[in-house]
Amino acid sequence: MSEDKIKFDVFIKGKLINLVVLTEEIIEKTNWYNWFNDEENTKYMQKHYFPNTKEMQLDFFKNEIENSNTKIQLGIFHKADQIMIGTLSLNNIDFMNRKCEISGFIGEKKYQTLKPFLEANELLIKHAFEQLNMNRIYGGSLNKDVADLFVRLLHFDEEGILKEDVFKNNKYNNVYLIGLSEKKYNSKLEKS
C-alpha cells in the first residue's frame, strides 16, 4: 500500500492514534475494503457474508458516510507507523433523544491490541458527549469478551442479551448489549 502518499486529515488528535476523515483516496490506497474479506478478522462481525471490493467500499462511503447527519465514521490512524489501522463510528445519531450507537474495528492484524482500540473509543466517546451533546451511547457485540471490555475499561453498563439474534459461523449467536450514560461518563471524569 502507498499510505505514505495519502493526505490524512485529522479530526480528533490522540497520543498513539488520530481519528481521521475518511475519503475516496483512503479507499483507493489502503486495505480498508479488504479487512472485511478476512474470515478471521470478521469472526464476530455481521460481515463476510458476501465478498467486498473497492467499488463496494466506495459505494458505502458515498451512500452511508459522506454528507450523513446521522453517522460519523472515522479512520483510526496509527501515528508512529503512519498507517490507517481501522475505523470507528457513531451510528444512528439521534439528536432528539440524544443517543447514538458506537461501533469500531481494527482491521490491520498487527495493531489488534488494547491500546489503540481503547484510545480510539475514548476519543470518540468524549466527542459524542462533549461535542454532540449525546445523553447515551449504546452498542452490542457478538463477542462477550468485547462487551466485557467496554464494561470494565470504558465504564459501560451491561444492558441485556439478544438471545440467538445473529446467524454467524454456522450458528445463531447472542448479541451482548452495552450502554453508557452521560451522567456516568461525567462521574468517572470527576473521579479521575
PyMOL commands that place a pseudoatom at each C-alpha (Angstrom):
pseudoatom trace, name=CA, resn=MET, resi=1, chain=A, elem=C, hetatm=0, pos=[0.000, 0.000, 0.000]
pseudoatom trace, name=CA, resn=SER, resi=2, chain=A, elem=C, hetatm=0, pos=[1.130, 3.560, -0.650]
pseudoatom trace, name=CA, resn=GLU, resi=3, chain=A, elem=C, hetatm=0, pos=[-0.261, 5.121, 2.514]
pseudoatom trace, name=CA, resn=ASP, resi=4, chain=A, elem=C, hetatm=0, pos=[2.694, 7.475, 2.933]
pseudoatom trace, name=CA, resn=LYS, resi=5, chain=A, elem=C, hetatm=0, pos=[1.381, 9.455, -0.042]
pseudoatom trace, name=CA, resn=ILE, resi=6, chain=A, elem=C, hetatm=0, pos=[-2.150, 9.819, 1.364]
pseudoatom trace, name=CA, resn=LYS, resi=7, chain=A, elem=C, hetatm=0, pos=[-3.180, 13.081, 2.950]
pseudoatom trace, name=CA, resn=PHE, resi=8, chain=A, elem=C, hetatm=0, pos=[-4.841, 12.126, 6.241]
pseudoatom trace, name=CA, resn=ASP, resi=9, chain=A, elem=C, hetatm=0, pos=[-6.958, 14.965, 7.647]
pseudoatom trace, name=CA, resn=VAL, resi=10, chain=A, elem=C, hetatm=0, pos=[-7.017, 14.699, 11.432]
pseudoatom trace, name=CA, resn=PHE, resi=11, chain=A, elem=C, hetatm=0, pos=[-10.440, 15.177, 13.019]
pseudoatom trace, name=CA, resn=ILE, resi=12, chain=A, elem=C, hetatm=0, pos=[-9.574, 14.186, 16.610]
pseudoatom trace, name=CA, resn=LYS, resi=13, chain=A, elem=C, hetatm=0, pos=[-5.993, 14.076, 17.892]
pseudoatom trace, name=CA, resn=GLY, resi=14, chain=A, elem=C, hetatm=0, pos=[-4.808, 11.375, 20.242]
pseudoatom trace, name=CA, resn=LYS, resi=15, chain=A, elem=C, hetatm=0, pos=[-1.498, 10.217, 21.687]
pseudoatom trace, name=CA, resn=LEU, resi=16, chain=A, elem=C, hetatm=0, pos=[-0.936, 6.886, 19.921]
pseudoatom trace, name=CA, resn=ILE, resi=17, chain=A, elem=C, hetatm=0, pos=[-3.621, 7.310, 17.254]
pseudoatom trace, name=CA, resn=ASN, resi=18, chain=A, elem=C, hetatm=0, pos=[-5.563, 10.043, 15.497]
pseudoatom trace, name=CA, resn=LEU, resi=19, chain=A, elem=C, hetatm=0, pos=[-9.108, 9.770, 14.215]
pseudoatom trace, name=CA, resn=VAL, resi=20, chain=A, elem=C, hetatm=0, pos=[-9.057, 10.894, 10.588]
pseudoatom trace, name=CA, resn=VAL, resi=21, chain=A, elem=C, hetatm=0, pos=[-11.624, 11.931, 7.990]
pseudoatom trace, name=CA, resn=LEU, resi=22, chain=A, elem=C, hetatm=0, pos=[-12.356, 9.143, 5.508]
pseudoatom trace, name=CA, resn=THR, resi=23, chain=A, elem=C, hetatm=0, pos=[-12.038, 9.941, 1.797]
pseudoatom trace, name=CA, resn=GLU, resi=24, chain=A, elem=C, hetatm=0, pos=[-12.198, 8.244, -1.588]
pseudoatom trace, name=CA, resn=GLU, resi=25, chain=A, elem=C, hetatm=0, pos=[-8.384, 8.383, -1.696]
pseudoatom trace, name=CA, resn=ILE, resi=26, chain=A, elem=C, hetatm=0, pos=[-8.210, 6.350, 1.518]
pseudoatom trace, name=CA, resn=ILE, resi=27, chain=A, elem=C, hetatm=0, pos=[-10.453, 3.705, -0.039]
pseudoatom trace, name=CA, resn=GLU, resi=28, chain=A, elem=C, hetatm=0, pos=[-8.223, 3.579, -3.109]
pseudoatom trace, name=CA, resn=LYS, resi=29, chain=A, elem=C, hetatm=0, pos=[-4.885, 3.441, -1.295]
pseudoatom trace, name=CA, resn=THR, resi=30, chain=A, elem=C, hetatm=0, pos=[-5.492, 1.462, 1.916]
pseudoatom trace, name=CA, resn=ASN, resi=31, chain=A, elem=C, hetatm=0, pos=[-6.521, -2.060, 2.756]
pseudoatom trace, name=CA, resn=TRP, resi=32, chain=A, elem=C, hetatm=0, pos=[-9.827, -0.883, 4.295]
pseudoatom trace, name=CA, resn=TYR, resi=33, chain=A, elem=C, hetatm=0, pos=[-12.155, -2.751, 1.928]
pseudoatom trace, name=CA, resn=ASN, resi=34, chain=A, elem=C, hetatm=0, pos=[-10.157, -5.975, 2.196]
pseudoatom trace, name=CA, resn=TRP, resi=35, chain=A, elem=C, hetatm=0, pos=[-10.379, -6.176, 6.012]
pseudoatom trace, name=CA, resn=PHE, resi=36, chain=A, elem=C, hetatm=0, pos=[-13.950, -7.415, 5.521]
pseudoatom trace, name=CA, resn=ASN, resi=37, chain=A, elem=C, hetatm=0, pos=[-12.812, -10.244, 3.228]
pseudoatom trace, name=CA, resn=ASP, resi=38, chain=A, elem=C, hetatm=0, pos=[-10.735, -11.786, 6.024]
pseudoatom trace, name=CA, resn=GLU, resi=39, chain=A, elem=C, hetatm=0, pos=[-12.741, -14.540, 7.706]
pseudoatom trace, name=CA, resn=GLU, resi=40, chain=A, elem=C, hetatm=0, pos=[-10.754, -14.387, 10.964]
pseudoatom trace, name=CA, resn=ASN, resi=41, chain=A, elem=C, hetatm=0, pos=[-10.994, -10.577, 11.168]
pseudoatom trace, name=CA, resn=THR, resi=42, chain=A, elem=C, hetatm=0, pos=[-14.765, -10.697, 10.813]
pseudoatom trace, name=CA, resn=LYS, resi=43, chain=A, elem=C, hetatm=0, pos=[-15.424, -13.717, 13.019]
pseudoatom trace, name=CA, resn=TYR, resi=44, chain=A, elem=C, hetatm=0, pos=[-17.568, -11.647, 15.429]
pseudoatom trace, name=CA, resn=MET, resi=45, chain=A, elem=C, hetatm=0, pos=[-18.998, -9.155, 12.934]
pseudoatom trace, name=CA, resn=GLN, resi=46, chain=A, elem=C, hetatm=0, pos=[-22.002, -9.144, 10.670]
pseudoatom trace, name=CA, resn=LYS, resi=47, chain=A, elem=C, hetatm=0, pos=[-19.606, -9.091, 7.719]
pseudoatom trace, name=CA, resn=HIS, resi=48, chain=A, elem=C, hetatm=0, pos=[-18.013, -11.673, 5.427]
pseudoatom trace, name=CA, resn=TYR, resi=49, chain=A, elem=C, hetatm=0, pos=[-21.351, -12.940, 4.161]
pseudoatom trace, name=CA, resn=PHE, resi=50, chain=A, elem=C, hetatm=0, pos=[-20.504, -11.603, 0.686]
pseudoatom trace, name=CA, resn=PRO, resi=51, chain=A, elem=C, hetatm=0, pos=[-17.150, -10.505, -0.798]
pseudoatom trace, name=CA, resn=ASN, resi=52, chain=A, elem=C, hetatm=0, pos=[-16.214, -6.834, -0.522]
pseudoatom trace, name=CA, resn=THR, resi=53, chain=A, elem=C, hetatm=0, pos=[-14.491, -4.795, -3.233]
pseudoatom trace, name=CA, resn=LYS, resi=54, chain=A, elem=C, hetatm=0, pos=[-13.023, -1.308, -3.518]
pseudoatom trace, name=CA, resn=GLU, resi=55, chain=A, elem=C, hetatm=0, pos=[-16.051, -0.356, -5.620]
pseudoatom trace, name=CA, resn=MET, resi=56, chain=A, elem=C, hetatm=0, pos=[-18.447, -1.584, -2.935]
pseudoatom trace, name=CA, resn=GLN, resi=57, chain=A, elem=C, hetatm=0, pos=[-16.483, 0.249, -0.241]
pseudoatom trace, name=CA, resn=LEU, resi=58, chain=A, elem=C, hetatm=0, pos=[-16.622, 3.416, -2.330]
pseudoatom trace, name=CA, resn=ASP, resi=59, chain=A, elem=C, hetatm=0, pos=[-20.377, 2.998, -2.774]
pseudoatom trace, name=CA, resn=PHE, resi=60, chain=A, elem=C, hetatm=0, pos=[-20.736, 2.526, 1.008]
pseudoatom trace, name=CA, resn=PHE, resi=61, chain=A, elem=C, hetatm=0, pos=[-18.686, 5.678, 1.565]
pseudoatom trace, name=CA, resn=LYS, resi=62, chain=A, elem=C, hetatm=0, pos=[-20.791, 7.751, -0.837]
pseudoatom trace, name=CA, resn=ASN, resi=63, chain=A, elem=C, hetatm=0, pos=[-24.161, 6.454, 0.378]
pseudoatom trace, name=CA, resn=GLU, resi=64, chain=A, elem=C, hetatm=0, pos=[-23.587, 5.883, 4.093]
pseudoatom trace, name=CA, resn=ILE, resi=65, chain=A, elem=C, hetatm=0, pos=[-20.767, 8.181, 5.262]
pseudoatom trace, name=CA, resn=GLU, resi=66, chain=A, elem=C, hetatm=0, pos=[-20.344, 11.208, 3.020]
pseudoatom trace, name=CA, resn=ASN, resi=67, chain=A, elem=C, hetatm=0, pos=[-22.709, 14.046, 3.971]
pseudoatom trace, name=CA, resn=SER, resi=68, chain=A, elem=C, hetatm=0, pos=[-24.548, 11.958, 6.568]
pseudoatom trace, name=CA, resn=ASN, resi=69, chain=A, elem=C, hetatm=0, pos=[-26.071, 13.754, 9.542]
pseudoatom trace, name=CA, resn=THR, resi=70, chain=A, elem=C, hetatm=0, pos=[-26.797, 10.511, 11.404]
pseudoatom trace, name=CA, resn=LYS, resi=71, chain=A, elem=C, hetatm=0, pos=[-23.365, 8.871, 11.157]
pseudoatom trace, name=CA, resn=ILE, resi=72, chain=A, elem=C, hetatm=0, pos=[-19.772, 9.877, 11.834]
pseudoatom trace, name=CA, resn=GLN, resi=73, chain=A, elem=C, hetatm=0, pos=[-17.263, 7.303, 10.653]
pseudoatom trace, name=CA, resn=LEU, resi=74, chain=A, elem=C, hetatm=0, pos=[-13.555, 7.964, 11.039]
pseudoatom trace, name=CA, resn=GLY, resi=75, chain=A, elem=C, hetatm=0, pos=[-10.338, 6.152, 10.268]
pseudoatom trace, name=CA, resn=ILE, resi=76, chain=A, elem=C, hetatm=0, pos=[-8.052, 5.066, 13.104]
pseudoatom trace, name=CA, resn=PHE, resi=77, chain=A, elem=C, hetatm=0, pos=[-4.601, 6.306, 12.098]
pseudoatom trace, name=CA, resn=HIS, resi=78, chain=A, elem=C, hetatm=0, pos=[-1.511, 4.942, 13.876]
pseudoatom trace, name=CA, resn=LYS, resi=79, chain=A, elem=C, hetatm=0, pos=[0.702, 7.998, 14.285]
pseudoatom trace, name=CA, resn=ALA, resi=80, chain=A, elem=C, hetatm=0, pos=[4.096, 6.330, 14.706]
pseudoatom trace, name=CA, resn=ASP, resi=81, chain=A, elem=C, hetatm=0, pos=[3.684, 3.940, 11.787]
pseudoatom trace, name=CA, resn=GLN, resi=82, chain=A, elem=C, hetatm=0, pos=[1.713, 6.345, 9.570]
pseudoatom trace, name=CA, resn=ILE, resi=83, chain=A, elem=C, hetatm=0, pos=[-0.940, 3.787, 8.633]
pseudoatom trace, name=CA, resn=MET, resi=84, chain=A, elem=C, hetatm=0, pos=[-4.716, 3.540, 8.891]
pseudoatom trace, name=CA, resn=ILE, resi=85, chain=A, elem=C, hetatm=0, pos=[-5.404, 0.517, 11.080]
pseudoatom trace, name=CA, resn=GLY, resi=86, chain=A, elem=C, hetatm=0, pos=[-9.202, 0.552, 11.449]
pseudoatom trace, name=CA, resn=THR, resi=87, chain=A, elem=C, hetatm=0, pos=[-12.409, 2.534, 11.539]
pseudoatom trace, name=CA, resn=LEU, resi=88, chain=A, elem=C, hetatm=0, pos=[-14.712, 3.727, 14.300]
pseudoatom trace, name=CA, resn=SER, resi=89, chain=A, elem=C, hetatm=0, pos=[-18.162, 5.243, 14.079]
pseudoatom trace, name=CA, resn=LEU, resi=90, chain=A, elem=C, hetatm=0, pos=[-21.110, 6.799, 15.805]
pseudoatom trace, name=CA, resn=ASN, resi=91, chain=A, elem=C, hetatm=0, pos=[-24.229, 5.484, 14.063]
pseudoatom trace, name=CA, resn=ASN, resi=92, chain=A, elem=C, hetatm=0, pos=[-27.924, 6.243, 14.299]
pseudoatom trace, name=CA, resn=ILE, resi=93, chain=A, elem=C, hetatm=0, pos=[-27.186, 9.661, 15.780]
pseudoatom trace, name=CA, resn=ASP, resi=94, chain=A, elem=C, hetatm=0, pos=[-30.499, 10.820, 17.232]
pseudoatom trace, name=CA, resn=PHE, resi=95, chain=A, elem=C, hetatm=0, pos=[-30.370, 14.474, 18.292]
pseudoatom trace, name=CA, resn=MET, resi=96, chain=A, elem=C, hetatm=0, pos=[-33.960, 14.479, 19.580]
pseudoatom trace, name=CA, resn=ASN, resi=97, chain=A, elem=C, hetatm=0, pos=[-33.341, 11.672, 22.058]
pseudoatom trace, name=CA, resn=ARG, resi=98, chain=A, elem=C, hetatm=0, pos=[-29.623, 12.482, 22.361]
pseudoatom trace, name=CA, resn=LYS, resi=99, chain=A, elem=C, hetatm=0, pos=[-28.330, 8.970, 21.747]
pseudoatom trace, name=CA, resn=CYS, resi=100, chain=A, elem=C, hetatm=0, pos=[-26.129, 7.108, 19.271]
pseudoatom trace, name=CA, resn=GLU, resi=101, chain=A, elem=C, hetatm=0, pos=[-24.578, 3.719, 18.655]
pseudoatom trace, name=CA, resn=ILE, resi=102, chain=A, elem=C, hetatm=0, pos=[-20.814, 3.171, 18.725]
pseudoatom trace, name=CA, resn=SER, resi=103, chain=A, elem=C, hetatm=0, pos=[-19.036, 0.576, 16.629]
pseudoatom trace, name=CA, resn=GLY, resi=104, chain=A, elem=C, hetatm=0, pos=[-15.477, 0.028, 15.550]
pseudoatom trace, name=CA, resn=PHE, resi=105, chain=A, elem=C, hetatm=0, pos=[-12.982, -2.340, 14.095]
pseudoatom trace, name=CA, resn=ILE, resi=106, chain=A, elem=C, hetatm=0, pos=[-9.204, -2.603, 13.866]
pseudoatom trace, name=CA, resn=GLY, resi=107, chain=A, elem=C, hetatm=0, pos=[-8.587, -4.392, 10.594]
pseudoatom trace, name=CA, resn=GLU, resi=108, chain=A, elem=C, hetatm=0, pos=[-4.788, -4.471, 10.470]
pseudoatom trace, name=CA, resn=LYS, resi=109, chain=A, elem=C, hetatm=0, pos=[-3.921, -7.581, 12.488]
pseudoatom trace, name=CA, resn=LYS, resi=110, chain=A, elem=C, hetatm=0, pos=[-0.581, -6.282, 13.772]
pseudoatom trace, name=CA, resn=TYR, resi=111, chain=A, elem=C, hetatm=0, pos=[-2.456, -3.459, 15.549]
pseudoatom trace, name=CA, resn=GLN, resi=112, chain=A, elem=C, hetatm=0, pos=[-5.271, -5.519, 17.085]
pseudoatom trace, name=CA, resn=THR, resi=113, chain=A, elem=C, hetatm=0, pos=[-4.105, -4.677, 20.582]
pseudoatom trace, name=CA, resn=LEU, resi=114, chain=A, elem=C, hetatm=0, pos=[-5.722, -2.983, 23.545]
pseudoatom trace, name=CA, resn=LYS, resi=115, chain=A, elem=C, hetatm=0, pos=[-4.023, 0.445, 23.481]
pseudoatom trace, name=CA, resn=PRO, resi=116, chain=A, elem=C, hetatm=0, pos=[-5.133, 1.709, 20.046]
pseudoatom trace, name=CA, resn=PHE, resi=117, chain=A, elem=C, hetatm=0, pos=[-8.602, 0.188, 20.496]
pseudoatom trace, name=CA, resn=LEU, resi=118, chain=A, elem=C, hetatm=0, pos=[-9.131, 1.854, 23.884]
pseudoatom trace, name=CA, resn=GLU, resi=119, chain=A, elem=C, hetatm=0, pos=[-7.731, 5.228, 22.864]
pseudoatom trace, name=CA, resn=ALA, resi=120, chain=A, elem=C, hetatm=0, pos=[-9.844, 5.368, 19.694]
pseudoatom trace, name=CA, resn=ASN, resi=121, chain=A, elem=C, hetatm=0, pos=[-13.016, 4.563, 21.628]
pseudoatom trace, name=CA, resn=GLU, resi=122, chain=A, elem=C, hetatm=0, pos=[-12.193, 7.016, 24.433]
pseudoatom trace, name=CA, resn=LEU, resi=123, chain=A, elem=C, hetatm=0, pos=[-11.688, 9.814, 21.899]
pseudoatom trace, name=CA, resn=LEU, resi=124, chain=A, elem=C, hetatm=0, pos=[-14.958, 9.142, 20.079]
pseudoatom trace, name=CA, resn=ILE, resi=125, chain=A, elem=C, hetatm=0, pos=[-16.932, 8.710, 23.311]
pseudoatom trace, name=CA, resn=LYS, resi=126, chain=A, elem=C, hetatm=0, pos=[-15.598, 12.068, 24.516]
pseudoatom trace, name=CA, resn=HIS, resi=127, chain=A, elem=C, hetatm=0, pos=[-16.608, 13.644, 21.197]
pseudoatom trace, name=CA, resn=ALA, resi=128, chain=A, elem=C, hetatm=0, pos=[-20.117, 12.186, 21.448]
pseudoatom trace, name=CA, resn=PHE, resi=129, chain=A, elem=C, hetatm=0, pos=[-20.727, 13.549, 24.926]
pseudoatom trace, name=CA, resn=GLU, resi=130, chain=A, elem=C, hetatm=0, pos=[-18.753, 16.798, 24.855]
pseudoatom trace, name=CA, resn=GLN, resi=131, chain=A, elem=C, hetatm=0, pos=[-19.317, 17.970, 21.272]
pseudoatom trace, name=CA, resn=LEU, resi=132, chain=A, elem=C, hetatm=0, pos=[-22.507, 16.308, 20.046]
pseudoatom trace, name=CA, resn=ASN, resi=133, chain=A, elem=C, hetatm=0, pos=[-24.312, 16.637, 23.402]
pseudoatom trace, name=CA, resn=MET, resi=134, chain=A, elem=C, hetatm=0, pos=[-25.353, 12.980, 23.486]
pseudoatom trace, name=CA, resn=ASN, resi=135, chain=A, elem=C, hetatm=0, pos=[-27.017, 11.651, 26.623]
pseudoatom trace, name=CA, resn=ARG, resi=136, chain=A, elem=C, hetatm=0, pos=[-26.407, 7.978, 25.880]
pseudoatom trace, name=CA, resn=ILE, resi=137, chain=A, elem=C, hetatm=0, pos=[-24.091, 5.815, 23.784]
pseudoatom trace, name=CA, resn=TYR, resi=138, chain=A, elem=C, hetatm=0, pos=[-25.010, 2.198, 23.172]
pseudoatom trace, name=CA, resn=GLY, resi=139, chain=A, elem=C, hetatm=0, pos=[-23.650, -0.772, 21.287]
pseudoatom trace, name=CA, resn=GLY, resi=140, chain=A, elem=C, hetatm=0, pos=[-23.568, -4.514, 21.047]
pseudoatom trace, name=CA, resn=SER, resi=141, chain=A, elem=C, hetatm=0, pos=[-21.194, -7.344, 20.275]
pseudoatom trace, name=CA, resn=LEU, resi=142, chain=A, elem=C, hetatm=0, pos=[-21.340, -10.976, 19.253]
pseudoatom trace, name=CA, resn=ASN, resi=143, chain=A, elem=C, hetatm=0, pos=[-18.189, -11.386, 21.325]
pseudoatom trace, name=CA, resn=LYS, resi=144, chain=A, elem=C, hetatm=0, pos=[-18.859, -11.395, 25.094]
pseudoatom trace, name=CA, resn=ASP, resi=145, chain=A, elem=C, hetatm=0, pos=[-15.199, -10.520, 25.761]
pseudoatom trace, name=CA, resn=VAL, resi=146, chain=A, elem=C, hetatm=0, pos=[-15.512, -7.300, 23.727]
pseudoatom trace, name=CA, resn=ALA, resi=147, chain=A, elem=C, hetatm=0, pos=[-18.703, -6.321, 25.577]
pseudoatom trace, name=CA, resn=ASP, resi=148, chain=A, elem=C, hetatm=0, pos=[-16.952, -7.059, 28.893]
pseudoatom trace, name=CA, resn=LEU, resi=149, chain=A, elem=C, hetatm=0, pos=[-14.006, -4.902, 27.808]
pseudoatom trace, name=CA, resn=PHE, resi=150, chain=A, elem=C, hetatm=0, pos=[-16.330, -1.944, 27.287]
pseudoatom trace, name=CA, resn=VAL, resi=151, chain=A, elem=C, hetatm=0, pos=[-17.843, -2.557, 30.719]
pseudoatom trace, name=CA, resn=ARG, resi=152, chain=A, elem=C, hetatm=0, pos=[-14.514, -2.933, 32.578]
pseudoatom trace, name=CA, resn=LEU, resi=153, chain=A, elem=C, hetatm=0, pos=[-12.371, -0.334, 30.860]
pseudoatom trace, name=CA, resn=LEU, resi=154, chain=A, elem=C, hetatm=0, pos=[-14.757, 2.177, 29.287]
pseudoatom trace, name=CA, resn=HIS, resi=155, chain=A, elem=C, hetatm=0, pos=[-17.357, 2.111, 32.107]
pseudoatom trace, name=CA, resn=PHE, resi=156, chain=A, elem=C, hetatm=0, pos=[-20.300, 0.959, 30.011]
pseudoatom trace, name=CA, resn=ASP, resi=157, chain=A, elem=C, hetatm=0, pos=[-23.141, -0.954, 31.669]
pseudoatom trace, name=CA, resn=GLU, resi=158, chain=A, elem=C, hetatm=0, pos=[-24.368, -4.371, 30.611]
pseudoatom trace, name=CA, resn=GLU, resi=159, chain=A, elem=C, hetatm=0, pos=[-27.858, -3.771, 29.271]
pseudoatom trace, name=CA, resn=GLY, resi=160, chain=A, elem=C, hetatm=0, pos=[-29.006, -7.183, 28.184]
pseudoatom trace, name=CA, resn=ILE, resi=161, chain=A, elem=C, hetatm=0, pos=[-28.681, -10.020, 25.742]
pseudoatom trace, name=CA, resn=LEU, resi=162, chain=A, elem=C, hetatm=0, pos=[-30.466, -10.566, 22.468]
pseudoatom trace, name=CA, resn=LYS, resi=163, chain=A, elem=C, hetatm=0, pos=[-30.678, -14.373, 22.507]
pseudoatom trace, name=CA, resn=GLU, resi=164, chain=A, elem=C, hetatm=0, pos=[-29.684, -16.182, 19.302]
pseudoatom trace, name=CA, resn=ASP, resi=165, chain=A, elem=C, hetatm=0, pos=[-30.084, -12.933, 17.386]
pseudoatom trace, name=CA, resn=VAL, resi=166, chain=A, elem=C, hetatm=0, pos=[-27.438, -13.137, 14.642]
pseudoatom trace, name=CA, resn=PHE, resi=167, chain=A, elem=C, hetatm=0, pos=[-26.526, -16.057, 12.403]
pseudoatom trace, name=CA, resn=LYS, resi=168, chain=A, elem=C, hetatm=0, pos=[-22.746, -16.248, 12.070]
pseudoatom trace, name=CA, resn=ASN, resi=169, chain=A, elem=C, hetatm=0, pos=[-20.216, -19.114, 11.976]
pseudoatom trace, name=CA, resn=ASN, resi=170, chain=A, elem=C, hetatm=0, pos=[-22.911, -21.729, 11.365]
pseudoatom trace, name=CA, resn=LYS, resi=171, chain=A, elem=C, hetatm=0, pos=[-24.941, -20.904, 14.485]
pseudoatom trace, name=CA, resn=TYR, resi=172, chain=A, elem=C, hetatm=0, pos=[-27.267, -18.321, 15.982]
pseudoatom trace, name=CA, resn=ASN, resi=173, chain=A, elem=C, hetatm=0, pos=[-25.289, -16.064, 18.327]
pseudoatom trace, name=CA, resn=ASN, resi=174, chain=A, elem=C, hetatm=0, pos=[-26.266, -13.885, 21.245]
pseudoatom trace, name=CA, resn=VAL, resi=175, chain=A, elem=C, hetatm=0, pos=[-25.683, -10.146, 20.991]
pseudoatom trace, name=CA, resn=TYR, resi=176, chain=A, elem=C, hetatm=0, pos=[-24.404, -8.595, 24.227]
pseudoatom trace, name=CA, resn=LEU, resi=177, chain=A, elem=C, hetatm=0, pos=[-25.848, -5.094, 24.666]
pseudoatom trace, name=CA, resn=ILE, resi=178, chain=A, elem=C, hetatm=0, pos=[-23.960, -2.296, 26.436]
pseudoatom trace, name=CA, resn=GLY, resi=179, chain=A, elem=C, hetatm=0, pos=[-24.587, 1.388, 27.114]
pseudoatom trace, name=CA, resn=LEU, resi=180, chain=A, elem=C, hetatm=0, pos=[-23.045, 4.442, 28.735]
pseudoatom trace, name=CA, resn=SER, resi=181, chain=A, elem=C, hetatm=0, pos=[-24.951, 7.471, 30.015]
pseudoatom trace, name=CA, resn=GLU, resi=182, chain=A, elem=C, hetatm=0, pos=[-23.603, 10.999, 30.056]
pseudoatom trace, name=CA, resn=LYS, resi=183, chain=A, elem=C, hetatm=0, pos=[-24.164, 11.068, 33.824]
pseudoatom trace, name=CA, resn=LYS, resi=184, chain=A, elem=C, hetatm=0, pos=[-21.949, 8.011, 34.359]
pseudoatom trace, name=CA, resn=TYR, resi=185, chain=A, elem=C, hetatm=0, pos=[-19.354, 9.329, 31.899]
pseudoatom trace, name=CA, resn=ASN, resi=186, chain=A, elem=C, hetatm=0, pos=[-19.170, 12.661, 33.791]
pseudoatom trace, name=CA, resn=SER, resi=187, chain=A, elem=C, hetatm=0, pos=[-18.992, 10.953, 37.194]
pseudoatom trace, name=CA, resn=LYS, resi=188, chain=A, elem=C, hetatm=0, pos=[-15.985, 8.890, 36.011]
pseudoatom trace, name=CA, resn=LEU, resi=189, chain=A, elem=C, hetatm=0, pos=[-14.300, 12.103, 34.813]
pseudoatom trace, name=CA, resn=GLU, resi=190, chain=A, elem=C, hetatm=0, pos=[-14.839, 13.761, 38.179]
pseudoatom trace, name=CA, resn=LYS, resi=191, chain=A, elem=C, hetatm=0, pos=[-13.240, 10.802, 39.993]
pseudoatom trace, name=CA, resn=SER, resi=192, chain=A, elem=C, hetatm=0, pos=[-10.123, 10.794, 37.782]
for i in range(1, 192): cmd.bond("trace and resi %d" % i, "trace and resi %d" % (i + 1))
show_as sticks, trace
zoom trace
